[in-house]
């Protein structure tokens, strides 16, 4: 279960791809995978920081939200961890609280995005 999180973290950190990450990229494109993971990891980090489990609100006007269902179905296996209900992303009911806490800890420690200067 945690392998998909670890693979995604490594991809975001170094650009390293596994067969599972490549499948996600082939399904929705590399840019969309990066945006989806940025949103997903940001949501998980907020949950960790504020100690809550509010769903991630999805807005169909954003391309990443439109591609999220396809991304979840990729071989990366995120559909074992998360599901879309209505216009929200939530944890699968089968993912117990201990696993959720562990995953949020992995993301909090492993995902440290850097700000890049804007080129004008």
The first five atom37 places (N, CA, C, CB, O) and aatype in JSON, in Angstrom:
{
  "aatype": [20, 20, 20, 20, 20, 20, 20, 20, 20, 20, 20, 20, 20, 20, 20, 20, 20, 20, 20, 20, 20, 20, 20, 20, 20, 20, 20, 20, 20, 20, 20, 20, 20, 20, 20, 20, 20, 20, 20, 20, 20, 20, 20, 20, 20, 20, 20, 20, 20, 20, 20, 20, 20, 20, 20, 20, 20, 20, 20, 20, 20, 20, 20, 20, 20, 20, 20, 20, 20, 20, 20, 20, 20, 20, 20, 20, 20, 20, 20, 20, 20, 20, 20, 20, 20, 20, 20, 20, 20, 20, 20, 20, 20, 20, 20, 20, 20, 20, 20, 20, 20, 20, 20, 20, 20, 20, 20, 20, 20, 20, 20, 20, 20, 20, 20, 20, 20, 20, 20, 20],
  "atom_mask": [
    [1, 1, 1, 1, 1],
    [1, 1, 1, 1, 1],
    [1, 1, 1, 1, 1],
    [1, 1, 1, 1, 1],
    [1, 1, 1, 1, 1],
    [1, 1, 1, 1, 1],
    [1, 1, 1, 1, 1],
    [1, 1, 1, 1, 1],
    [1, 1, 1, 1, 1],
    [1, 1, 1, 1, 1],
    [1, 1, 1, 1, 1],
    [1, 1, 1, 1, 1],
    [1, 1, 1, 1, 1],
    [1, 1, 1, 1, 1],
    [1, 1, 1, 1, 1],
    [1, 1, 1, 1, 1],
    [1, 1, 1, 1, 1],
    [1, 1, 1, 1, 1],
    [1, 1, 1, 1, 1],
    [1, 1, 1, 1, 1],
    [1, 1, 1, 1, 1],
    [1, 1, 1, 1, 1],
    [1, 1, 1, 1, 1],
    [1, 1, 1, 1, 1],
    [1, 1, 1, 1, 1],
    [1, 1, 1, 1, 1],
    [1, 1, 1, 1, 1],
    [1, 1, 1, 1, 1],
    [1, 1, 1, 1, 1],
    [1, 1, 1, 1, 1],
    [1, 1, 1, 1, 1],
    [1, 1, 1, 1, 1],
    [1, 1, 1, 1, 1],
    [1, 1, 1, 1, 1],
    [1, 1, 1, 1, 1],
    [1, 1, 1, 1, 1],
    [1, 1, 1, 1, 1],
    [1, 1, 1, 1, 1],
    [1, 1, 1, 1, 1],
    [1, 1, 1, 1, 1],
    [1, 1, 1, 1, 1],
    [1, 1, 1, 1, 1],
    [1, 1, 1, 1, 1],
    [1, 1, 1, 1, 1],
    [1, 1, 1, 1, 1],
    [1, 1, 1, 1, 1],
    [1, 1, 1, 1, 1],
    [1, 1, 1, 1, 1],
    [1, 1, 1, 1, 1],
    [1, 1, 1, 1, 1],
    [1, 1, 1, 1, 1],
    [1, 1, 1, 1, 1],
    [1, 1, 1, 1, 1],
    [1, 1, 1, 1, 1],
    [1, 1, 1, 1, 1],
    [1, 1, 1, 1, 1],
    [1, 1, 1, 1, 1],
    [1, 1, 1, 1, 1],
    [1, 1, 1, 1, 1],
    [1, 1, 1, 1, 1],
    [1, 1, 1, 1, 1],
    [1, 1, 1, 1, 1],
    [1, 1, 1, 1, 1],
    [1, 1, 1, 1, 1],
    [1, 1, 1, 1, 1],
    [1, 1, 1, 1, 1],
    [1, 1, 1, 1, 1],
    [1, 1, 1, 1, 1],
    [1, 1, 1, 1, 1],
    [1, 1, 1, 1, 1],
    [1, 1, 1, 1, 1],
    [1, 1, 1, 1, 1],
    [1, 1, 1, 1, 1],
    [1, 1, 1, 1, 1],
    [1, 1, 1, 1, 1],
    [1, 1, 1, 1, 1],
    [1, 1, 1, 1, 1],
    [1, 1, 1, 1, 1],
    [1, 1, 1, 1, 1],
    [1, 1, 1, 1, 1],
    [1, 1, 1, 1, 1],
    [1, 1, 1, 1, 1],
    [1, 1, 1, 1, 1],
    [1, 1, 1, 1, 1],
    [1, 1, 1, 1, 1],
    [1, 1, 1, 1, 1],
    [1, 1, 1, 1, 1],
    [1, 1, 1, 1, 1],
    [1, 1, 1, 1, 1],
    [1, 1, 1, 1, 1],
    [1, 1, 1, 1, 1],
    [1, 1, 1, 1, 1],
    [1, 1, 1, 1, 1],
    [1, 1, 1, 1, 1],
    [1, 1, 1, 1, 1],
    [1, 1, 1, 1, 1],
    [1, 1, 1, 1, 1],
    [1, 1, 1, 1, 1],
    [1, 1, 1, 1, 1],
    [1, 1, 1, 1, 1],
    [1, 1, 1, 1, 1],
    [1, 1, 1, 1, 1],
    [1, 1, 1, 1, 1],
    [1, 1, 1, 1, 1],
    [1, 1, 1, 1, 1],
    [1, 1, 1, 1, 1],
    [1, 1, 1, 1, 1],
    [1, 1, 1, 1, 1],
    [1, 1, 1, 1, 1],
    [1, 1, 1, 1, 1],
    [1, 1, 1, 1, 1],
    [1, 1, 1, 1, 1],
    [1, 1, 1, 1, 1],
    [1, 1, 1, 1, 1],
    [1, 1, 1, 1, 1],
    [1, 1, 1, 1, 1],
    [1, 1, 1, 1, 1],
    [1, 1, 1, 1, 1],
    [1, 1, 1, 1, 1],
    [1, 1, 1, 1, 1]
  ],
  "atom_positions": [
    [[0.81, -1.2, 0.0], [0.0, 0.0, 0.0], [0.86, 1.26, 0.0], [-0.93, 0.0, 1.2], [0.55, 2.23, -0.69]],
    [[1.92, 1.25, 0.77], [2.76, 2.43, 0.87], [3.69, 2.57, -0.32], [3.56, 2.4, 2.15], [4.25, 3.64, -0.56]],
    [[3.87, 1.49, -1.08], [4.79, 1.56, -2.22], [4.34, 2.61, -3.23], [4.89, 0.2, -2.9], [5.18, 3.29, -3.81]],
    [[3.04, 2.74, -3.45], [2.59, 3.74, -4.41], [2.93, 5.15, -3.92], [1.07, 3.61, -4.66], [3.28, 6.01, -4.73]],
    [[2.82, 5.39, -2.63], [3.19, 6.69, -2.07], [4.69, 6.9, -2.22], [2.76, 6.8, -0.58], [5.14, 7.97, -2.63]],
    [[5.47, 5.88, -1.89], [6.93, 5.99, -2.0], [7.37, 6.24, -3.45], [7.6, 4.72, -1.46], [8.22, 7.08, -3.71]],
    [[6.78, 5.5, -4.38], [7.12, 5.68, -5.8], [6.79, 7.1, -6.26], [6.38, 4.65, -6.68], [7.57, 7.73, -6.97]],
    [[5.62, 7.58, -5.85], [5.19, 8.92, -6.24], [6.1, 9.98, -5.62], [3.73, 9.17, -5.84], [6.45, 10.96, -6.27]],
    [[6.47, 9.79, -4.36], [7.38, 10.73, -3.7], [8.73, 10.78, -4.42], [7.59, 10.35, -2.23], [9.27, 11.86, -4.65]],
    [[9.25, 9.63, -4.78], [10.55, 9.57, -5.46], [10.46, 10.24, -6.83], [11.02, 8.11, -5.6], [11.38, 10.94, -7.24]],
    [[9.36, 10.04, -7.52], [9.16, 10.69, -8.81], [9.15, 12.21, -8.64], [7.85, 10.22, -9.45], [9.79, 12.93, -9.41]],
    [[8.43, 12.7, -7.64], [8.36, 14.15, -7.43], [9.7, 14.72, -6.97], [7.28, 14.47, -6.4], [10.05, 15.85, -7.31]],
    [[10.45, 13.94, -6.2], [11.73, 14.41, -5.67], [12.83, 14.4, -6.73], [12.15, 13.55, -4.48], [13.58, 15.37, -6.86]],
    [[12.92, 13.31, -7.49], [14.07, 13.16, -8.38], [13.71, 12.98, -9.86], [14.87, 11.99, -7.94], [14.58, 13.06, -10.73]],
    [[12.44, 12.75, -10.13], [12.04, 12.48, -11.52], [12.18, 11.02, -11.9], [12.86, 13.32, -12.45], [11.9, 10.65, -13.04]],
    [[12.61, 10.18, -10.95], [12.78, 8.75, -11.22], [11.42, 8.11, -11.49], [13.5, 8.05, -10.04], [10.45, 8.35, -10.77]],
    [[11.38, 7.29, -12.53], [10.13, 6.64, -12.88], [10.24, 5.13, -12.72], [9.72, 6.99, -14.31], [11.27, 4.52, -12.99]],
    [[9.15, 4.56, -12.28], [9.0, 3.11, -12.25], [7.96, 2.77, -13.33], [8.55, 2.59, -10.82], [7.37, 3.67, -13.92]],
    [[7.76, 1.5, -13.58], [6.74, 1.1, -14.56], [5.37, 1.64, -14.16], [6.7, -0.45, -14.69], [4.57, 2.01, -15.02]],
    [[5.09, 1.69, -12.87], [3.81, 2.18, -12.39], [3.65, 3.68, -12.63], [3.66, 1.88, -10.9], [2.58, 4.14, -13.04]],
    [[4.71, 4.44, -12.39], [4.67, 5.88, -12.64], [4.54, 6.13, -14.14], [5.95, 6.58, -12.07], [3.78, 7.01, -14.56]],
    [[5.27, 5.38, -14.95], [5.18, 5.53, -16.41], [3.75, 5.28, -16.88], [6.16, 4.56, -17.12], [3.26, 5.99, -17.75]],
    [[3.09, 4.29, -16.31], [1.7, 4.02, -16.69], [0.81, 5.22, -16.39], [1.17, 2.78, -15.94], [-0.04, 5.58, -17.21]],
    [[0.99, 5.84, -15.24], [0.21, 7.04, -14.89], [0.5, 8.16, -15.87], [0.53, 7.49, -13.45], [-0.42, 8.85, -16.32]],
    [[1.78, 8.35, -16.22], [2.17, 9.4, -17.16], [1.55, 9.14, -18.53], [3.71, 9.48, -17.28], [1.07, 10.07, -19.18]],
    [[1.55, 7.88, -18.97], [0.95, 7.54, -20.27], [-0.55, 7.8, -20.28], [1.23, 6.08, -20.62], [-1.11, 8.13, -21.32]],
    [[-1.19, 7.64, -19.14], [-2.65, 7.82, -19.08], [-3.06, 9.3, -19.04], [-3.19, 7.11, -17.84], [-4.03, 9.68, -19.7]],
    [[-2.34, 10.13, -18.29], [-2.79, 11.52, -18.12], [-1.73, 12.57, -18.46], [-3.24, 11.73, -16.71], [-2.04, 13.77, -18.44]],
    [[-0.52, 12.16, -18.76], [0.55, 13.11, -19.08], [1.37, 13.48, -17.86], [-0.04, 14.36, -19.71], [0.87, 13.51, -16.73]],
    [[2.65, 13.76, -18.11], [3.56, 14.03, -16.98], [3.15, 15.28, -16.2], [4.98, 14.19, -17.48], [3.19, 15.29, -14.97]],
    [[2.78, 16.33, -16.91], [2.39, 17.57, -16.23], [1.2, 17.3, -15.3], [2.03, 18.67, -17.25], [1.2, 17.75, -14.15]],
    [[0.2, 16.59, -15.79], [-0.97, 16.29, -14.96], [-0.62, 15.41, -13.76], [-2.05, 15.61, -15.8], [-1.15, 15.6, -12.67]],
    [[0.28, 14.45, -13.96], [0.71, 13.61, -12.83], [1.36, 14.49, -11.77], [1.7, 12.5, -13.3], [1.08, 14.34, -10.59]],
    [[2.23, 15.39, -12.2], [2.9, 16.28, -11.24], [1.91, 17.18, -10.5], [3.94, 17.14, -11.95], [2.01, 17.36, -9.29]],
    [[0.96, 17.74, -11.23], [-0.04, 18.61, -10.6], [-0.92, 17.81, -9.64], [-0.92, 19.3, -11.67], [-1.2, 18.26, -8.53]],
    [[-1.36, 16.62, -10.06], [-2.19, 15.77, -9.2], [-1.44, 15.42, -7.92], [-2.61, 14.49, -9.94], [-2.0, 15.51, -6.83]],
    [[-0.18, 15.02, -8.05], [0.6, 14.65, -6.86], [0.86, 15.86, -5.97], [1.92, 14.0, -7.27], [0.88, 15.73, -4.75]],
    [[1.08, 17.01, -6.57], [1.26, 18.23, -5.78], [0.01, 18.51, -4.95], [1.57, 19.44, -6.69], [0.1, 18.82, -3.76]],
    [[-1.15, 18.41, -5.57], [-2.41, 18.63, -4.85], [-2.64, 17.56, -3.79], [-3.59, 18.65, -5.84], [-3.01, 17.87, -2.66]],
    [[-2.42, 16.32, -4.16], [-2.63, 15.2, -3.23], [-1.7, 15.3, -2.02], [-2.41, 13.86, -3.96], [-2.14, 15.17, -0.88]],
    [[-0.43, 15.52, -2.28], [0.53, 15.61, -1.17], [0.29, 16.84, -0.31], [1.96, 15.63, -1.71], [0.45, 16.79, 0.91]],
    [[-0.09, 17.96, -0.93], [-0.41, 19.16, -0.16], [-1.59, 18.92, 0.77], [-0.72, 20.33, -1.1], [-1.59, 19.35, 1.92]],
    [[-2.6, 18.23, 0.26], [-3.78, 17.88, 1.06], [-3.38, 16.99, 2.24], [-4.83, 17.17, 0.19], [-3.83, 17.21, 3.37]],
    [[-2.56, 16.0, 1.98], [-2.14, 15.08, 3.05], [-1.29, 15.82, 4.09], [-1.34, 13.9, 2.46], [-1.4, 15.55, 5.29]],
    [[-0.45, 16.72, 3.64], [0.37, 17.49, 4.58], [-0.5, 18.4, 5.45], [1.42, 18.34, 3.82], [-0.23, 18.55, 6.64]],
    [[-1.54, 18.99, 4.86], [-2.46, 19.82, 5.65], [-3.18, 18.97, 6.69], [-3.49, 20.53, 4.74], [-3.4, 19.42, 7.82]],
    [[-3.55, 17.76, 6.32], [-4.19, 16.86, 7.28], [-3.27, 16.58, 8.45], [-4.6, 15.54, 6.6], [-3.69, 16.57, 9.61]],
    [[-2.01, 16.34, 8.15], [-1.02, 16.06, 9.19], [-0.83, 17.29, 10.09], [0.32, 15.64, 8.56], [-0.82, 17.19, 11.31]],
    [[-0.67, 18.42, 9.46], [-0.39, 19.65, 10.21], [-1.55, 20.06, 11.11], [-0.07, 20.79, 9.25], [-1.34, 20.45, 12.26]],
    [[-2.76, 19.98, 10.58], [-3.93, 20.45, 11.32], [-4.71, 19.33, 11.99], [-4.83, 21.21, 10.4], [-5.76, 19.57, 12.59]],
    [[-4.2, 18.12, 11.89], [-4.8, 16.96, 12.55], [-6.29, 16.83, 12.24], [-4.59, 17.05, 14.06], [-7.13, 16.78, 13.14]],
    [[-6.6, 16.76, 10.95], [-7.98, 16.56, 10.51], [-8.0, 15.68, 9.28], [-8.68, 17.92, 10.22], [-6.96, 15.42, 8.67]],
    [[-9.18, 15.22, 8.91], [-9.32, 14.39, 7.71], [-10.41, 14.93, 6.8], [-9.64, 12.95, 8.08], [-11.26, 14.18, 6.31]],
    [[-10.39, 16.21, 6.56], [-11.35, 16.79, 5.63], [-11.06, 16.28, 4.23], [-11.3, 18.35, 5.67], [-9.9, 16.11, 3.86]],
    [[-12.11, 16.02, 3.44], [-11.9, 15.57, 2.06], [-11.25, 16.66, 1.22], [-13.24, 15.14, 1.43], [-11.32, 17.85, 1.55]],
    [[-10.63, 16.25, 0.13], [-10.07, 17.19, -0.84], [-11.18, 17.55, -1.81], [-8.81, 16.58, -1.59], [-11.69, 16.7, -2.54]],
    [[-11.56, 18.82, -1.82], [-12.62, 19.29, -2.71], [-12.11, 19.32, -4.15], [-13.13, 20.69, -2.28], [-11.02, 19.82, -4.42]],
    [[-12.9, 18.79, -5.06], [-12.54, 18.73, -6.48], [-13.43, 19.68, -7.26], [-12.66, 17.27, -7.03], [-14.65, 19.71, -7.07]],
    [[-12.82, 20.44, -8.14], [-13.56, 21.39, -8.98], [-13.29, 21.05, -10.43], [-13.15, 22.88, -8.66], [-12.15, 21.09, -10.89]],
    [[-14.33, 20.71, -11.13], [-14.21, 20.18, -12.49], [-13.61, 21.17, -13.49], [-15.54, 19.75, -12.98], [-13.23, 20.76, -14.59]],
    [[-13.53, 22.44, -13.13], [-12.94, 23.38, -14.09], [-11.41, 23.25, -14.16], [-13.31, 24.82, -13.71], [-10.78, 23.83, -15.05]],
    [[-10.82, 22.5, -13.24], [-9.38, 22.28, -13.25], [-9.05, 20.97, -13.95], [-8.81, 22.29, -11.82], [-9.66, 19.94, -13.67]],
    [[-8.08, 21.01, -14.86], [-7.71, 19.83, -15.64], [-7.28, 18.68, -14.74], [-6.57, 20.17, -16.62], [-7.61, 17.52, -15.01]],
    [[-6.55, 18.97, -13.66], [-6.09, 17.88, -12.81], [-7.26, 17.15, -12.17], [-5.14, 18.41, -11.72], [-7.2, 15.94, -11.96]],
    [[-8.33, 17.86, -11.85], [-9.52, 17.22, -11.27], [-10.2, 16.32, -12.31], [-10.51, 18.27, -10.75], [-10.69, 15.25, -11.98]],
    [[-10.21, 16.79, -13.57], [-10.8, 16.01, -14.64], [-10.02, 14.73, -14.9], [-10.88, 16.84, -15.92], [-10.59, 13.72, -15.33]],
    [[-8.71, 14.76, -14.65], [-7.85, 13.6, -14.91], [-7.64, 12.71, -13.69], [-6.51, 14.06, -15.41], [-7.02, 11.65, -13.8]],
    [[-8.14, 13.12, -12.55], [-7.87, 12.4, -11.31], [-8.37, 10.96, -11.33], [-8.49, 13.14, -10.15], [-7.65, 10.06, -10.91]],
    [[-9.58, 10.72, -11.8], [-10.13, 9.36, -11.82], [-9.26, 8.44, -12.68], [-11.58, 9.37, -12.36], [-9.0, 7.3, -12.29]],
    [[-8.82, 8.92, -13.84], [-7.95, 8.12, -14.7], [-6.62, 7.85, -14.02], [-7.73, 8.84, -16.05], [-6.1, 6.74, -14.08]],
    [[-6.07, 8.88, -13.37], [-4.81, 8.72, -12.62], [-4.96, 7.66, -11.54], [-4.39, 10.06, -11.99], [-4.09, 6.81, -11.38]],
    [[-6.06, 7.69, -10.79], [-6.26, 6.73, -9.7], [-6.29, 5.3, -10.22], [-7.55, 7.04, -8.95], [-5.89, 4.37, -9.52]],
    [[-6.77, 5.12, -11.44], [-6.88, 3.78, -12.02], [-5.58, 3.28, -12.64], [-7.97, 3.77, -13.06], [-5.52, 2.13, -13.1]],
    [[-4.55, 4.1, -12.67], [-3.28, 3.66, -13.25], [-2.64, 2.58, -12.38], [-2.31, 4.86, -13.41], [-3.09, 2.32, -11.26]],
    [[-1.6, 1.97, -12.91], [-0.91, 0.9, -12.2], [-0.19, 1.39, -10.95], [0.09, 0.23, -13.12], [0.3, 0.58, -10.16]],
    [[-0.12, 2.69, -10.76], [0.49, 3.24, -9.55], [-0.27, 2.78, -8.31], [0.52, 4.78, -9.61], [0.3, 2.7, -7.22]],
    [[-1.55, 2.46, -8.48], [-2.3, 1.83, -7.4], [-2.9, 2.78, -6.38], [-1.44, 0.89, -6.7], [-3.27, 2.35, -5.28]],
    [[-3.01, 4.04, -6.71], [-3.6, 4.99, -5.76], [-5.08, 4.71, -5.49], [-3.43, 6.41, -6.27], [-5.62, 5.14, -4.47]],
    [[-5.73, 3.97, -6.4], [-7.14, 3.64, -6.18], [-7.33, 2.69, -5.02], [-7.73, 3.04, -7.44], [-8.46, 2.52, -4.54]],
    [[-6.26, 2.06, -4.54], [-6.35, 1.22, -3.34], [-6.35, 2.08, -2.08], [-5.19, 0.22, -3.3], [-6.73, 1.62, -1.0]],
    [[-5.93, 3.33, -2.22], [-5.81, 4.23, -1.07], [-6.88, 5.3, -1.03], [-4.46, 4.88, -1.09], [-7.34, 5.69, 0.04]],
    [[-7.29, 5.77, -2.22], [-8.21, 6.91, -2.31], [-9.35, 6.59, -3.25], [-7.47, 8.17, -2.77], [-9.25, 5.72, -4.12]],
    [[-10.46, 7.32, -3.06], [-11.59, 7.21, -3.98], [-12.25, 8.57, -4.13], [-12.61, 6.15, -3.49], [-12.14, 9.43, -3.25]],
    [[-12.94, 8.74, -5.24], [-13.69, 9.96, -5.49], [-15.15, 9.67, -5.15], [-13.53, 10.44, -6.97], [-15.75, 8.73, -5.67]],
    [[-15.69, 10.5, -4.28], [-17.12, 10.41, -3.97], [-17.72, 11.79, -4.22], [-17.38, 9.94, -2.47], [-17.4, 12.76, -3.54]],
    [[-18.6, 11.85, -5.22], [-19.15, 13.14, -5.6], [-18.05, 14.03, -6.13], [-19.87, 13.81, -4.41], [-17.38, 13.69, -7.1]],
    [[-17.86, 15.18, -5.5], [-16.79, 16.09, -5.91], [-15.71, 16.18, -4.84], [-17.37, 17.49, -6.21], [-15.14, 17.25, -4.6]],
    [[-15.43, 15.04, -4.19], [-14.41, 15.01, -3.14], [-13.54, 13.76, -3.27], [-15.07, 15.05, -1.75], [-13.99, 12.69, -3.68]],
    [[-12.27, 13.93, -2.91], [-11.35, 12.8, -2.79], [-11.25, 12.45, -1.32], [-9.94, 13.13, -3.41], [-11.03, 13.32, -0.47]],
    [[-11.42, 11.16, -1.02], [-11.36, 10.68, 0.36], [-10.52, 9.4, 0.39], [-12.79, 10.43, 0.94], [-10.22, 8.82, -0.66]],
    [[-10.15, 8.98, 1.59], [-9.46, 7.7, 1.74], [-10.45, 6.56, 1.51], [-8.81, 7.58, 3.14], [-11.63, 6.68, 1.83]],
    [[-9.96, 5.47, 0.94], [-10.78, 4.26, 0.85], [-11.14, 3.82, 2.27], [-10.03, 3.11, 0.07], [-10.32, 3.95, 3.18]],
    [[-12.33, 3.31, 2.46], [-12.77, 2.87, 3.79], [-11.86, 1.78, 4.35], [-14.21, 2.37, 3.72], [-11.71, 1.67, 5.57]],
    [[-11.25, 0.98, 3.47], [-10.39, -0.12, 3.91], [-9.04, 0.35, 4.46], [-10.15, -1.07, 2.76], [-8.33, -0.42, 5.1]],
    [[-8.69, 1.62, 4.21], [-7.42, 2.16, 4.7], [-7.63, 2.58, 6.15], [-6.92, 3.37, 3.81], [-8.31, 3.56, 6.43]],
    [[-7.02, 1.81, 7.07], [-7.24, 2.09, 8.5], [-6.51, 3.36, 8.95], [-6.78, 0.91, 9.34], [-5.65, 3.89, 8.24]],
    [[-6.87, 3.82, 10.12], [-6.33, 5.07, 10.65], [-4.81, 5.02, 10.8], [-6.97, 5.38, 11.99], [-4.13, 6.01, 10.51]],
    [[-4.28, 3.91, 11.25], [-2.84, 3.78, 11.42], [-2.11, 3.94, 10.08], [-2.49, 2.41, 12.04], [-1.07, 4.6, 10.01]],
    [[-2.65, 3.36, 9.04], [-2.05, 3.47, 7.7], [-2.14, 4.91, 7.2], [-2.75, 2.52, 6.71], [-1.2, 5.41, 6.6]],
    [[-3.26, 5.57, 7.45], [-3.42, 6.96, 7.03], [-2.38, 7.85, 7.71], [-4.84, 7.46, 7.37], [-1.76, 8.7, 7.06]],
    [[-2.19, 7.65, 9.0], [-1.21, 8.43, 9.75], [0.2, 8.17, 9.21], [-1.28, 8.1, 11.26], [0.99, 9.1, 9.04]],
    [[0.51, 6.9, 8.93], [1.82, 6.54, 8.39], [2.05, 7.19, 7.03], [1.95, 5.01, 8.28], [3.12, 7.73, 6.77]],
    [[1.05, 7.13, 6.15], [1.17, 7.74, 4.82], [1.36, 9.25, 4.92], [-0.06, 7.42, 3.96], [2.19, 9.81, 4.22]],
    [[0.59, 9.89, 5.79], [0.73, 11.35, 5.94], [2.12, 11.7, 6.47], [-0.35, 11.9, 6.89], [2.69, 12.71, 6.08]],
    [[2.65, 10.87, 7.36], [4.01, 11.09, 7.86], [5.05, 10.95, 6.75], [4.32, 10.11, 8.98], [5.98, 11.75, 6.67]],
    [[4.89, 9.93, 5.9], [5.81, 9.74, 4.77], [5.79, 10.97, 3.86], [5.43, 8.48, 3.97], [6.83, 11.45, 3.43]],
    [[4.59, 11.45, 3.57], [4.45, 12.59, 2.67], [5.02, 13.86, 3.32], [2.97, 12.8, 2.27], [5.71, 14.64, 2.67]],
    [[4.73, 14.06, 4.59], [5.21, 15.25, 5.28], [6.74, 15.3, 5.3], [4.67, 15.29, 6.71], [7.33, 16.36, 5.11]],
    [[7.37, 14.16, 5.52], [8.83, 14.11, 5.54], [9.43, 14.06, 4.15], [9.29, 12.92, 6.33], [10.5, 14.63, 3.91]],
    [[8.76, 13.4, 3.23], [9.35, 13.14, 1.92], [9.04, 14.14, 0.84], [8.93, 11.84, 1.46], [9.72, 14.17, -0.19]],
    [[8.02, 14.98, 1.04], [7.65, 15.95, 0.0], [7.92, 17.35, 0.51], [6.16, 15.79, -0.4], [7.16, 17.9, 1.3]],
    [[9.01, 17.91, 0.04], [9.42, 19.27, 0.4], [9.63, 20.06, -0.89], [10.72, 19.25, 1.27], [10.76, 20.2, -1.35]],
    [[8.55, 20.57, -1.47], [8.7, 21.27, -2.74], [9.53, 22.54, -2.57], [7.33, 21.63, -3.32], [9.49, 23.19, -1.53]],
    [[10.28, 22.86, -3.6], [11.08, 24.07, -3.58], [10.44, 25.11, -4.51], [12.54, 23.78, -3.99], [9.92, 24.77, -5.57]],
    [[10.5, 26.33, -4.09], [9.99, 27.41, -4.92], [11.04, 27.78, -5.95], [9.59, 28.64, -4.07], [12.22, 27.92, -5.63]],
    [[10.62, 27.92, -7.15], [11.53, 28.32, -8.22], [11.22, 29.75, -8.6], [11.41, 27.37, -9.46], [10.05, 30.15, -8.65]],
    [[12.24, 30.53, -8.86], [11.98, 31.92, -9.26], [11.23, 31.97, -10.59], [13.3, 32.72, -9.35], [11.46, 31.16, -11.49]],
    [[10.35, 32.94, -10.69], [9.61, 33.1, -11.94], [10.49, 33.77, -12.97], [8.33, 33.92, -11.71], [11.25, 34.69, -12.66]],
    [[10.37, 33.31, -14.17], [11.08, 33.92, -15.29], [10.1, 34.84, -15.99], [11.68, 32.84, -16.27], [9.05, 34.4, -16.46]],
    [[10.43, 36.09, -16.06], [9.51, 37.07, -16.66], [9.93, 37.38, -18.06], [9.46, 38.34, -15.84], [9.28, 38.19, -18.73]]
  ]
}
